[in-house]
Amino acid sequence: MMPGINPRQMQSMMKKLGIKQQDIEAQEVIIKTQSKSIIIKNPQVALIDMMGSKSFQITGEITESSISEEDIATVAEKADVDKKQAKAALEKANGDLAEAIISLKG
């Protein structure tokens, strides 16, 4: 929100401009790129609909996790799975090799 503006006034102004905002309860937000995952813990997520154009506003604790081919190969070998499964397990475990191997074996 903008400093010095009453939240009710802000909502009223947004409504007049055709902007709708909806808060979304989320536990975690993960943005996956080609080379890494951006993990946002304890997020505050708002869906903003501006005359049919929807966007998300996300704030929270940001961490980055990049998964190397070497890590994928290690997990695949130790858990006796293919590389696709190993990569998925590593992403779910936020790059923690031991956790990924245990999840695949157990």
PDB file as gemmi writes it, atoms N, CA and C in Angstrom:
CRYST1    1.000    1.000    1.000  90.00  90.00  90.00 P 1                      
ATOM      1  N   MET A   1       0.827  -1.187   0.000  1.00  0.00           N  
ATOM      2  CA  MET A   1       0.000   0.000   0.000  1.00  0.00           C  
ATOM      3  C   MET A   1       0.873   1.253   0.000  1.00  0.00           C  
ATOM      4  N   MET A   2       0.238   2.348  -0.310  1.00  0.00           N  
ATOM      5  CA  MET A   2       0.966   3.611  -0.360  1.00  0.00           C  
ATOM      6  C   MET A   2       0.881   4.297   1.003  1.00  0.00           C  
ATOM      7  N   PRO A   3       1.990   4.861   1.476  1.00  0.00           N  
ATOM      8  CA  PRO A   3       1.981   5.496   2.793  1.00  0.00           C  
ATOM      9  C   PRO A   3       1.052   6.700   2.821  1.00  0.00           C  
ATOM     10  N   GLY A   4       0.382   6.854   3.951  1.00  0.00           N  
ATOM     11  CA  GLY A   4      -0.480   8.013   4.135  1.00  0.00           C  
ATOM     12  C   GLY A   4      -1.876   7.867   3.554  1.00  0.00           C  
ATOM     13  N   ILE A   5      -2.170   6.716   2.934  1.00  0.00           N  
ATOM     14  CA  ILE A   5      -3.502   6.511   2.357  1.00  0.00           C  
ATOM     15  C   ILE A   5      -4.222   5.431   3.150  1.00  0.00           C  
ATOM     16  N   ASN A   6      -5.411   5.749   3.550  1.00  0.00           N  
ATOM     17  CA  ASN A   6      -6.250   4.813   4.276  1.00  0.00           C  
ATOM     18  C   ASN A   6      -6.547   3.599   3.385  1.00  0.00           C  
ATOM     19  N   PRO A   7      -6.390   2.367   3.912  1.00  0.00           N  
ATOM     20  CA  PRO A   7      -6.639   1.172   3.087  1.00  0.00           C  
ATOM     21  C   PRO A   7      -8.037   1.138   2.471  1.00  0.00           C  
ATOM     22  N   ARG A   8      -9.033   1.644   3.197  1.00  0.00           N  
ATOM     23  CA  ARG A   8     -10.401   1.681   2.634  1.00  0.00           C  
ATOM     24  C   ARG A   8     -10.476   2.629   1.441  1.00  0.00           C  
ATOM     25  N   GLN A   9      -9.790   3.770   1.564  1.00  0.00           N  
ATOM     26  CA  GLN A   9      -9.769   4.725   0.453  1.00  0.00           C  
ATOM     27  C   GLN A   9      -9.068   4.114  -0.754  1.00  0.00           C  
ATOM     28  N   MET A  10      -7.980   3.391  -0.489  1.00  0.00           N  
ATOM     29  CA  MET A  10      -7.239   2.731  -1.563  1.00  0.00           C  
ATOM     30  C   MET A  10      -8.126   1.721  -2.278  1.00  0.00           C  
ATOM     31  N   GLN A  11      -8.860   0.908  -1.512  1.00  0.00           N  
ATOM     32  CA  GLN A  11      -9.766  -0.082  -2.109  1.00  0.00           C  
ATOM     33  C   GLN A  11     -10.838   0.608  -2.954  1.00  0.00           C  
ATOM     34  N   SER A  12     -11.364   1.710  -2.440  1.00  0.00           N  
ATOM     35  CA  SER A  12     -12.390   2.462  -3.169  1.00  0.00           C  
ATOM     36  C   SER A  12     -11.833   3.019  -4.480  1.00  0.00           C  
ATOM     37  N   MET A  13     -10.612   3.571  -4.436  1.00  0.00           N  
ATOM     38  CA  MET A  13      -9.999   4.115  -5.654  1.00  0.00           C  
ATOM     39  C   MET A  13      -9.727   3.000  -6.663  1.00  0.00           C  
ATOM     40  N   MET A  14      -9.249   1.863  -6.170  1.00  0.00           N  
ATOM     41  CA  MET A  14      -8.962   0.742  -7.062  1.00  0.00           C  
ATOM     42  C   MET A  14     -10.248   0.254  -7.731  1.00  0.00           C  
ATOM     43  N   LYS A  15     -11.328   0.198  -6.962  1.00  0.00           N  
ATOM     44  CA  LYS A  15     -12.613  -0.255  -7.510  1.00  0.00           C  
ATOM     45  C   LYS A  15     -13.089   0.687  -8.617  1.00  0.00           C  
ATOM     46  N   LYS A  16     -12.936   1.994  -8.392  1.00  0.00           N  
ATOM     47  CA  LYS A  16     -13.341   2.978  -9.396  1.00  0.00           C  
ATOM     48  C   LYS A  16     -12.540   2.838 -10.689  1.00  0.00           C  
ATOM     49  N   LEU A  17     -11.270   2.417 -10.555  1.00  0.00           N  
ATOM     50  CA  LEU A  17     -10.407   2.239 -11.723  1.00  0.00           C  
ATOM     51  C   LEU A  17     -10.577   0.864 -12.374  1.00  0.00           C  
ATOM     52  N   GLY A  18     -11.448   0.041 -11.811  1.00  0.00           N  
ATOM     53  CA  GLY A  18     -11.664  -1.293 -12.369  1.00  0.00           C  
ATOM     54  C   GLY A  18     -10.590  -2.298 -11.974  1.00  0.00           C  
ATOM     55  N   ILE A  19      -9.936  -2.054 -10.840  1.00  0.00           N  
ATOM     56  CA  ILE A  19      -8.880  -2.948 -10.366  1.00  0.00           C  
ATOM     57  C   ILE A  19      -9.403  -3.750  -9.183  1.00  0.00           C  
ATOM     58  N   LYS A  20      -9.304  -5.072  -9.292  1.00  0.00           N  
ATOM     59  CA  LYS A  20      -9.725  -5.955  -8.206  1.00  0.00           C  
ATOM     60  C   LYS A  20      -8.491  -6.648  -7.650  1.00  0.00           C  
ATOM     61  N   GLN A  21      -8.442  -6.781  -6.328  1.00  0.00           N  
ATOM     62  CA  GLN A  21      -7.325  -7.472  -5.688  1.00  0.00           C  
ATOM     63  C   GLN A  21      -7.874  -8.562  -4.782  1.00  0.00           C  
ATOM     64  N   GLN A  22      -7.284  -9.746  -4.907  1.00  0.00           N  
ATOM     65  CA  GLN A  22      -7.700 -10.888  -4.093  1.00  0.00           C  
ATOM     66  C   GLN A  22      -6.455 -11.489  -3.448  1.00  0.00           C  
ATOM     67  N   ASP A  23      -6.474 -11.608  -2.117  1.00  0.00           N  
ATOM     68  CA  ASP A  23      -5.355 -12.240  -1.427  1.00  0.00           C  
ATOM     69  C   ASP A  23      -5.475 -13.750  -1.567  1.00  0.00           C  
ATOM     70  N   ILE A  24      -4.348 -14.419  -1.796  1.00  0.00           N  
ATOM     71  CA  ILE A  24      -4.306 -15.866  -1.964  1.00  0.00           C  
ATOM     72  C   ILE A  24      -3.456 -16.441  -0.847  1.00  0.00           C  
ATOM     73  N   GLU A  25      -4.018 -17.392  -0.110  1.00  0.00           N  
ATOM     74  CA  GLU A  25      -3.252 -18.049   0.949  1.00  0.00           C  
ATOM     75  C   GLU A  25      -2.331 -19.076   0.307  1.00  0.00           C  
ATOM     76  N   ALA A  26      -1.036 -18.873   0.445  1.00  0.00           N  
ATOM     77  CA  ALA A  26      -0.045 -19.775  -0.141  1.00  0.00           C  
ATOM     78  C   ALA A  26       0.983 -20.132   0.922  1.00  0.00           C  
ATOM     79  N   GLN A  27       1.513 -21.343   0.831  1.00  0.00           N  
ATOM     80  CA  GLN A  27       2.542 -21.787   1.766  1.00  0.00           C  
ATOM     81  C   GLN A  27       3.933 -21.531   1.202  1.00  0.00           C  
ATOM     82  N   GLU A  28       4.056 -21.637  -0.117  1.00  0.00           N  
ATOM     83  CA  GLU A  28       5.353 -21.497  -0.770  1.00  0.00           C  
ATOM     84  C   GLU A  28       5.108 -21.198  -2.245  1.00  0.00           C  
ATOM     85  N   VAL A  29       5.975 -20.375  -2.818  1.00  0.00           N  
ATOM     86  CA  VAL A  29       5.917 -20.076  -4.245  1.00  0.00           C  
ATOM     87  C   VAL A  29       7.263 -20.472  -4.839  1.00  0.00           C  
ATOM     88  N   ILE A  30       7.233 -21.242  -5.929  1.00  0.00           N  
ATOM     89  CA  ILE A  30       8.468 -21.665  -6.588  1.00  0.00           C  
ATOM     90  C   ILE A  30       8.434 -21.181  -8.031  1.00  0.00           C  
ATOM     91  N   ILE A  31       9.468 -20.452  -8.413  1.00  0.00           N  
ATOM     92  CA  ILE A  31       9.624 -19.987  -9.785  1.00  0.00           C  
ATOM     93  C   ILE A  31      10.799 -20.760 -10.369  1.00  0.00           C  
ATOM     94  N   LYS A  32      10.539 -21.545 -11.408  1.00  0.00           N  
ATOM     95  CA  LYS A  32      11.583 -22.368 -12.005  1.00  0.00           C  
ATOM     96  C   LYS A  32      12.085 -21.722 -13.278  1.00  0.00           C  
ATOM     97  N   THR A  33      13.408 -21.573 -13.355  1.00  0.00           N  
ATOM     98  CA  THR A  33      14.041 -21.082 -14.560  1.00  0.00           C  
ATOM     99  C   THR A  33      14.871 -22.218 -15.153  1.00  0.00           C  
ATOM    100  N   GLN A  34      15.537 -21.956 -16.244  1.00  0.00           N  
ATOM    101  CA  GLN A  34      16.360 -22.978 -16.903  1.00  0.00           C  
ATOM    102  C   GLN A  34      17.450 -23.516 -15.981  1.00  0.00           C  
ATOM    103  N   SER A  35      18.050 -22.626 -15.184  1.00  0.00           N  
ATOM    104  CA  SER A  35      19.219 -23.033 -14.407  1.00  0.00           C  
ATOM    105  C   SER A  35      19.022 -23.079 -12.897  1.00  0.00           C  
ATOM    106  N   LYS A  36      17.894 -22.555 -12.391  1.00  0.00           N  
ATOM    107  CA  LYS A  36      17.704 -22.533 -10.945  1.00  0.00           C  
ATOM    108  C   LYS A  36      16.231 -22.425 -10.586  1.00  0.00           C  
ATOM    109  N   SER A  37      15.969 -22.611  -9.306  1.00  0.00           N  
ATOM    110  CA  SER A  37      14.628 -22.403  -8.771  1.00  0.00           C  
ATOM    111  C   SER A  37      14.696 -21.275  -7.755  1.00  0.00           C  
ATOM    112  N   ILE A  38      13.732 -20.394  -7.808  1.00  0.00           N  
ATOM    113  CA  ILE A  38      13.618 -19.320  -6.829  1.00  0.00           C  
ATOM    114  C   ILE A  38      12.471 -19.715  -5.915  1.00  0.00           C  
ATOM    115  N   ILE A  39      12.776 -19.874  -4.623  1.00  0.00           N  
ATOM    116  CA  ILE A  39      11.791 -20.346  -3.669  1.00  0.00           C  
ATOM    117  C   ILE A  39      11.435 -19.192  -2.741  1.00  0.00           C  
ATOM    118  N   ILE A  40      10.132 -18.928  -2.606  1.00  0.00           N  
ATOM    119  CA  ILE A  40       9.662 -17.854  -1.746  1.00  0.00           C  
ATOM    120  C   ILE A  40       8.849 -18.497  -0.627  1.00  0.00           C  
ATOM    121  N   LYS A  41       9.414 -18.455   0.583  1.00  0.00           N  
ATOM    122  CA  LYS A  41       8.759 -19.042   1.753  1.00  0.00           C  
ATOM    123  C   LYS A  41       7.940 -17.975   2.467  1.00  0.00           C  
ATOM    124  N   ASN A  42       6.892 -18.413   3.167  1.00  0.00           N  
ATOM    125  CA  ASN A  42       5.979 -17.519   3.887  1.00  0.00           C  
ATOM    126  C   ASN A  42       5.525 -16.358   2.993  1.00  0.00           C  
ATOM    127  N   PRO A  43       5.006 -16.682   1.802  1.00  0.00           N  
ATOM    128  CA  PRO A  43       4.666 -15.608   0.865  1.00  0.00           C  
ATOM    129  C   PRO A  43       3.347 -14.914   1.193  1.00  0.00           C  
ATOM    130  N   GLN A  44       3.280 -13.675   0.793  1.00  0.00           N  
ATOM    131  CA  GLN A  44       2.031 -12.928   0.764  1.00  0.00           C  
ATOM    132  C   GLN A  44       1.747 -12.733  -0.715  1.00  0.00           C  
ATOM    133  N   VAL A  45       0.669 -13.351  -1.191  1.00  0.00           N  
ATOM    134  CA  VAL A  45       0.368 -13.355  -2.617  1.00  0.00           C  
ATOM    135  C   VAL A  45      -0.956 -12.629  -2.858  1.00  0.00           C  
ATOM    136  N   ALA A  46      -0.942 -11.727  -3.822  1.00  0.00           N  
ATOM    137  CA  ALA A  46      -2.158 -11.013  -4.216  1.00  0.00           C  
ATOM    138  C   ALA A  46      -2.355 -11.178  -5.715  1.00  0.00           C  
ATOM    139  N   LEU A  47      -3.573 -11.556  -6.096  1.00  0.00           N  
ATOM    140  CA  LEU A  47      -3.961 -11.618  -7.504  1.00  0.00           C  
ATOM    141  C   LEU A  47      -4.609 -10.284  -7.832  1.00  0.00           C  
ATOM    142  N   ILE A  48      -4.053  -9.595  -8.827  1.00  0.00           N  
ATOM    143  CA  ILE A  48      -4.570  -8.287  -9.208  1.00  0.00           C  
ATOM    144  C   ILE A  48      -5.159  -8.396 -10.605  1.00  0.00           C  
ATOM    145  N   ASP A  49      -6.453  -8.071 -10.702  1.00  0.00           N  
ATOM    146  CA  ASP A  49      -7.171  -8.120 -11.978  1.00  0.00           C  
ATOM    147  C   ASP A  49      -7.456  -6.688 -12.398  1.00  0.00           C  
ATOM    148  N   MET A  50      -6.756  -6.252 -13.447  1.00  0.00           N  
ATOM    149  CA  MET A  50      -6.902  -4.895 -13.935  1.00  0.00           C  
ATOM    150  C   MET A  50      -7.590  -4.949 -15.288  1.00  0.00           C  
ATOM    151  N   MET A  51      -8.920  -4.846 -15.264  1.00  0.00           N  
ATOM    152  CA  MET A  51      -9.745  -4.890 -16.469  1.00  0.00           C  
ATOM    153  C   MET A  51      -9.444  -6.120 -17.325  1.00  0.00           C  
ATOM    154  N   GLY A  52      -9.378  -7.293 -16.664  1.00  0.00           N  
ATOM    155  CA  GLY A  52      -9.180  -8.545 -17.380  1.00  0.00           C  
ATOM    156  C   GLY A  52      -7.735  -8.995 -17.491  1.00  0.00           C  
ATOM    157  N   SER A  53      -6.795  -8.116 -17.233  1.00  0.00           N  
ATOM    158  CA  SER A  53      -5.382  -8.480 -17.254  1.00  0.00           C  
ATOM    159  C   SER A  53      -4.971  -8.851 -15.834  1.00  0.00           C  
ATOM    160  N   LYS A  54      -4.609 -10.120 -15.642  1.00  0.00           N  
ATOM    161  CA  LYS A  54      -4.307 -10.602 -14.292  1.00  0.00           C  
ATOM    162  C   LYS A  54      -2.805 -10.681 -14.071  1.00  0.00           C  
ATOM    163  N   SER A  55      -2.388 -10.286 -12.872  1.00  0.00           N  
ATOM    164  CA  SER A  55      -0.984 -10.398 -12.475  1.00  0.00           C  
ATOM    165  C   SER A  55      -0.927 -10.748 -10.995  1.00  0.00           C  
ATOM    166  N   PHE A  56       0.244 -11.221 -10.576  1.00  0.00           N  
ATOM    167  CA  PHE A  56       0.441 -11.597  -9.192  1.00  0.00           C  
ATOM    168  C   PHE A  56       1.484 -10.682  -8.562  1.00  0.00           C  
ATOM    169  N   GLN A  57       1.252 -10.333  -7.313  1.00  0.00           N  
ATOM    170  CA  GLN A  57       2.227  -9.597  -6.522  1.00  0.00           C  
ATOM    171  C   GLN A  57       2.632 -10.529  -5.390  1.00  0.00           C  
ATOM    172  N   ILE A  58       3.932 -10.815  -5.282  1.00  0.00           N  
ATOM    173  CA  ILE A  58       4.426 -11.791  -4.310  1.00  0.00           C  
ATOM    174  C   ILE A  58       5.538 -11.166  -3.485  1.00  0.00           C  
ATOM    175  N   THR A  59       5.416 -11.290  -2.164  1.00  0.00           N  
ATOM    176  CA  THR A  59       6.491 -10.883  -1.262  1.00  0.00           C  
ATOM    177  C   THR A  59       6.745 -12.025  -0.297  1.00  0.00           C  
ATOM    178  N   GLY A  60       7.955 -12.119   0.216  1.00  0.00           N  
ATOM    179  CA  GLY A  60       8.285 -13.170   1.167  1.00  0.00           C  
ATOM    180  C   GLY A  60       9.779 -13.369   1.279  1.00  0.00           C  
ATOM    181  N   GLU A  61      10.166 -14.467   1.938  1.00  0.00           N  
ATOM    182  CA  GLU A  61      11.573 -14.801   2.147  1.00  0.00           C  
ATOM    183  C   GLU A  61      12.091 -15.553   0.919  1.00  0.00           C  
ATOM    184  N   ILE A  62      13.051 -14.964   0.213  1.00  0.00           N  
ATOM    185  CA  ILE A  62      13.517 -15.522  -1.059  1.00  0.00           C  
ATOM    186  C   ILE A  62      14.820 -16.297  -0.870  1.00  0.00           C  
ATOM    187  N   THR A  63      14.847 -17.511  -1.431  1.00  0.00           N  
ATOM    188  CA  THR A  63      16.078 -18.288  -1.501  1.00  0.00           C  
ATOM    189  C   THR A  63      16.194 -18.821  -2.923  1.00  0.00           C  
ATOM    190  N   GLU A  64      17.417 -19.074  -3.337  1.00  0.00           N  
ATOM    191  CA  GLU A  64      17.630 -19.622  -4.672  1.00  0.00           C  
ATOM    192  C   GLU A  64      18.276 -20.988  -4.552  1.00  0.00           C  
ATOM    193  N   SER A  65      17.882 -21.861  -5.440  1.00  0.00           N  
ATOM    194  CA  SER A  65      18.437 -23.214  -5.438  1.00  0.00           C  
ATOM    195  C   SER A  65      18.795 -23.574  -6.865  1.00  0.00           C  
ATOM    196  N   SER A  66      20.084 -23.807  -7.117  1.00  0.00           N  
ATOM    197  CA  SER A  66      20.476 -24.262  -8.446  1.00  0.00           C  
ATOM    198  C   SER A  66      20.906 -25.721  -8.322  1.00  0.00           C  
ATOM    199  N   ILE A  67      20.461 -26.524  -9.244  1.00  0.00           N  
ATOM    200  CA  ILE A  67      20.724 -27.954  -9.208  1.00  0.00           C  
ATOM    201  C   ILE A  67      21.673 -28.292 -10.358  1.00  0.00           C  
ATOM    202  N   SER A  68      22.834 -28.816 -10.005  1.00  0.00           N  
ATOM    203  CA  SER A  68      23.837 -29.123 -11.020  1.00  0.00           C  
ATOM    204  C   SER A  68      23.602 -30.510 -11.605  1.00  0.00           C  
ATOM    205  N   GLU A  69      24.161 -30.705 -12.787  1.00  0.00           N  
ATOM    206  CA  GLU A  69      24.084 -32.029 -13.433  1.00  0.00           C  
ATOM    207  C   GLU A  69      24.779 -33.081 -12.575  1.00  0.00           C  
ATOM    208  N   GLU A  70      25.829 -32.661 -11.886  1.00  0.00           N  
ATOM    209  CA  GLU A  70      26.566 -33.576 -11.005  1.00  0.00           C  
ATOM    210  C   GLU A  70      25.664 -34.059  -9.858  1.00  0.00           C  
ATOM    211  N   ASP A  71      24.903 -33.132  -9.267  1.00  0.00           N  
ATOM    212  CA  ASP A  71      23.976 -33.501  -8.189  1.00  0.00           C  
ATOM    213  C   ASP A  71      22.896 -34.450  -8.701  1.00  0.00           C  
ATOM    214  N   ILE A  72      22.387 -34.166  -9.888  1.00  0.00           N  
ATOM    215  CA  ILE A  72      21.352 -35.020 -10.484  1.00  0.00           C  
ATOM    216  C   ILE A  72      21.902 -36.424 -10.706  1.00  0.00           C  
ATOM    217  N   ALA A  73      23.115 -36.507 -11.242  1.00  0.00           N  
ATOM    218  CA  ALA A  73      23.742 -37.809 -11.503  1.00  0.00           C  
ATOM    219  C   ALA A  73      23.972 -38.580 -10.203  1.00  0.00           C  
ATOM    220  N   THR A  74      24.409 -37.887  -9.162  1.00  0.00           N  
ATOM    221  CA  THR A  74      24.646 -38.538  -7.869  1.00  0.00           C  
ATOM    222  C   THR A  74      23.360 -39.121  -7.301  1.00  0.00           C  
ATOM    223  N   VAL A  75      22.298 -38.327  -7.302  1.00  0.00           N  
ATOM    224  CA  VAL A  75      21.014 -38.803  -6.768  1.00  0.00           C  
ATOM    225  C   VAL A  75      20.488 -39.956  -7.613  1.00  0.00           C  
ATOM    226  N   ALA A  76      20.595 -39.844  -8.930  1.00  0.00           N  
ATOM    227  CA  ALA A  76      20.115 -40.909  -9.820  1.00  0.00           C  
ATOM    228  C   ALA A  76      20.854 -42.215  -9.535  1.00  0.00           C  
ATOM    229  N   GLU A  77      22.155 -42.127  -9.357  1.00  0.00           N  
ATOM    230  CA  GLU A  77      22.963 -43.322  -9.096  1.00  0.00           C  
ATOM    231  C   GLU A  77      22.640 -43.927  -7.732  1.00  0.00           C  
ATOM    232  N   LYS A  78      22.625 -43.115  -6.691  1.00  0.00           N  
ATOM    233  CA  LYS A  78      22.421 -43.611  -5.328  1.00  0.00           C  
ATOM    234  C   LYS A  78      21.005 -44.137  -5.097  1.00  0.00           C  
ATOM    235  N   ALA A  79      20.023 -43.529  -5.762  1.00  0.00           N  
ATOM    236  CA  ALA A  79      18.629 -43.959  -5.569  1.00  0.00           C  
ATOM    237  C   ALA A  79      18.177 -44.948  -6.639  1.00  0.00           C  
ATOM    238  N   ASP A  80      19.054 -45.207  -7.610  1.00  0.00           N  
ATOM    239  CA  ASP A  80      18.757 -46.131  -8.706  1.00  0.00           C  
ATOM    240  C   ASP A  80      17.488 -45.724  -9.474  1.00  0.00           C  
ATOM    241  N   VAL A  81      17.486 -44.449  -9.904  1.00  0.00           N  
ATOM    242  CA  VAL A  81      16.373 -43.917 -10.697  1.00  0.00           C  
ATOM    243  C   VAL A  81      16.960 -43.183 -11.903  1.00  0.00           C  
ATOM    244  N   ASP A  82      16.071 -42.779 -12.826  1.00  0.00           N  
ATOM    245  CA  ASP A  82      16.572 -42.021 -13.977  1.00  0.00           C  
ATOM    246  C   ASP A  82      16.794 -40.556 -13.582  1.00  0.00           C  
ATOM    247  N   LYS A  83      17.473 -39.813 -14.451  1.00  0.00           N  
ATOM    248  CA  LYS A  83      17.851 -38.435 -14.149  1.00  0.00           C  
ATOM    249  C   LYS A  83      16.640 -37.512 -13.996  1.00  0.00           C  
ATOM    250  N   LYS A  84      15.576 -37.795 -14.729  1.00  0.00           N  
ATOM    251  CA  LYS A  84      14.370 -36.963 -14.628  1.00  0.00           C  
ATOM    252  C   LYS A  84      13.768 -37.071 -13.222  1.00  0.00           C  
ATOM    253  N   GLN A  85      13.698 -38.293 -12.697  1.00  0.00           N  
ATOM    254  CA  GLN A  85      13.171 -38.499 -11.343  1.00  0.00           C  
ATOM    255  C   GLN A  85      14.099 -37.869 -10.304  1.00  0.00           C  
ATOM    256  N   ALA A  86      15.405 -38.024 -10.521  1.00  0.00           N  
ATOM    257  CA  ALA A  86      16.380 -37.459  -9.593  1.00  0.00           C  
ATOM    258  C   ALA A  86      16.260 -35.938  -9.539  1.00  0.00           C  
ATOM    259  N   LYS A  87      16.122 -35.304 -10.697  1.00  0.00           N  
ATOM    260  CA  LYS A  87      16.003 -33.845 -10.742  1.00  0.00           C  
ATOM    261  C   LYS A  87      14.734 -33.384 -10.034  1.00  0.00           C  
ATOM    262  N   ALA A  88      13.625 -34.079 -10.274  1.00  0.00           N  
ATOM    263  CA  ALA A  88      12.361 -33.718  -9.625  1.00  0.00           C  
ATOM    264  C   ALA A  88      12.474 -33.836  -8.105  1.00  0.00           C  
ATOM    265  N   ALA A  89      13.132 -34.892  -7.645  1.00  0.00           N  
ATOM    266  CA  ALA A  89      13.304 -35.087  -6.202  1.00  0.00           C  
ATOM    267  C   ALA A  89      14.198 -33.997  -5.607  1.00  0.00           C  
ATOM    268  N   LEU A  90      15.248 -33.604  -6.321  1.00  0.00           N  
ATOM    269  CA  LEU A  90      16.126 -32.535  -5.854  1.00  0.00           C  
ATOM    270  C   LEU A  90      15.392 -31.197  -5.791  1.00  0.00           C  
ATOM    271  N   GLU A  91      14.553 -30.934  -6.771  1.00  0.00           N  
ATOM    272  CA  GLU A  91      13.781 -29.690  -6.767  1.00  0.00           C  
ATOM    273  C   GLU A  91      12.834 -29.664  -5.577  1.00  0.00           C  
ATOM    274  N   LYS A  92      12.184 -30.789  -5.332  1.00  0.00           N  
ATOM    275  CA  LYS A  92      11.249 -30.879  -4.209  1.00  0.00           C  
ATOM    276  C   LYS A  92      11.987 -30.716  -2.884  1.00  0.00           C  
ATOM    277  N   ALA A  93      13.223 -31.219  -2.816  1.00  0.00           N  
ATOM    278  CA  ALA A  93      14.032 -31.151  -1.590  1.00  0.00           C  
ATOM    279  C   ALA A  93      14.878 -29.881  -1.535  1.00  0.00           C  
ATOM    280  N   ASN A  94      14.605 -28.933  -2.423  1.00  0.00           N  
ATOM    281  CA  ASN A  94      15.342 -27.662  -2.473  1.00  0.00           C  
ATOM    282  C   ASN A  94      16.851 -27.872  -2.573  1.00  0.00           C  
ATOM    283  N   GLY A  95      17.257 -28.876  -3.362  1.00  0.00           N  
ATOM    284  CA  GLY A  95      18.673 -29.105  -3.622  1.00  0.00           C  
ATOM    285  C   GLY A  95      19.385 -29.967  -2.593  1.00  0.00           C  
ATOM    286  N   ASP A  96      18.674 -30.447  -1.574  1.00  0.00           N  
ATOM    287  CA  ASP A  96      19.281 -31.285  -0.533  1.00  0.00           C  
ATOM    288  C   ASP A  96      19.419 -32.717  -1.056  1.00  0.00           C  
ATOM    289  N   LEU A  97      20.666 -33.126  -1.333  1.00  0.00           N  
ATOM    290  CA  LEU A  97      20.918 -34.448  -1.924  1.00  0.00           C  
ATOM    291  C   LEU A  97      20.410 -35.584  -1.050  1.00  0.00           C  
ATOM    292  N   ALA A  98      20.738 -35.535   0.235  1.00  0.00           N  
ATOM    293  CA  ALA A  98      20.346 -36.623   1.142  1.00  0.00           C  
ATOM    294  C   ALA A  98      18.833 -36.744   1.207  1.00  0.00           C  
ATOM    295  N   GLU A  99      18.150 -35.646   1.337  1.00  0.00           N  
ATOM    296  CA  GLU A  99      16.686 -35.658   1.410  1.00  0.00           C  
ATOM    297  C   GLU A  99      16.077 -36.216   0.121  1.00  0.00           C  
ATOM    298  N   ALA A 100      16.651 -35.834  -1.017  1.00  0.00           N  
ATOM    299  CA  ALA A 100      16.161 -36.325  -2.310  1.00  0.00           C  
ATOM    300  C   ALA A 100      16.345 -37.830  -2.432  1.00  0.00           C  
ATOM    301  N   ILE A 101      17.500 -38.337  -2.028  1.00  0.00           N  
ATOM    302  CA  ILE A 101      17.779 -39.787  -2.108  1.00  0.00           C  
ATOM    303  C   ILE A 101      16.840 -40.559  -1.187  1.00  0.00           C  
ATOM    304  N   ILE A 102      16.677 -40.067   0.036  1.00  0.00           N  
ATOM    305  CA  ILE A 102      15.782 -40.727   0.992  1.00  0.00           C  
ATOM    306  C   ILE A 102      14.349 -40.752   0.479  1.00  0.00           C  
ATOM    307  N   SER A 103      13.894 -39.635  -0.097  1.00  0.00           N  
ATOM    308  CA  SER A 103      12.511 -39.584  -0.596  1.00  0.00           C  
ATOM    309  C   SER A 103      12.294 -40.569  -1.748  1.00  0.00           C  
ATOM    310  N   LEU A 104      13.307 -40.793  -2.559  1.00  0.00           N  
ATOM    311  CA  LEU A 104      13.179 -41.722  -3.675  1.00  0.00           C  
ATOM    312  C   LEU A 104      13.270 -43.171  -3.225  1.00  0.00           C  
ATOM    313  N   LYS A 105      14.002 -43.442  -2.186  1.00  0.00           N  
ATOM    314  CA  LYS A 105      14.169 -44.821  -1.703  1.00  0.00           C  
ATOM    315  C   LYS A 105      13.053 -45.240  -0.750  1.00  0.00           C  
ATOM    316  N   GLY A 106      12.457 -44.268  -0.078  1.00  0.00           N  
ATOM    317  CA  GLY A 106      11.585 -44.613   1.013  1.00  0.00           C  
ATOM    318  C   GLY A 106      10.145 -44.622   0.760  1.00  0.00           C  
TER     319      GLY A 106                                                      
END                                                                             
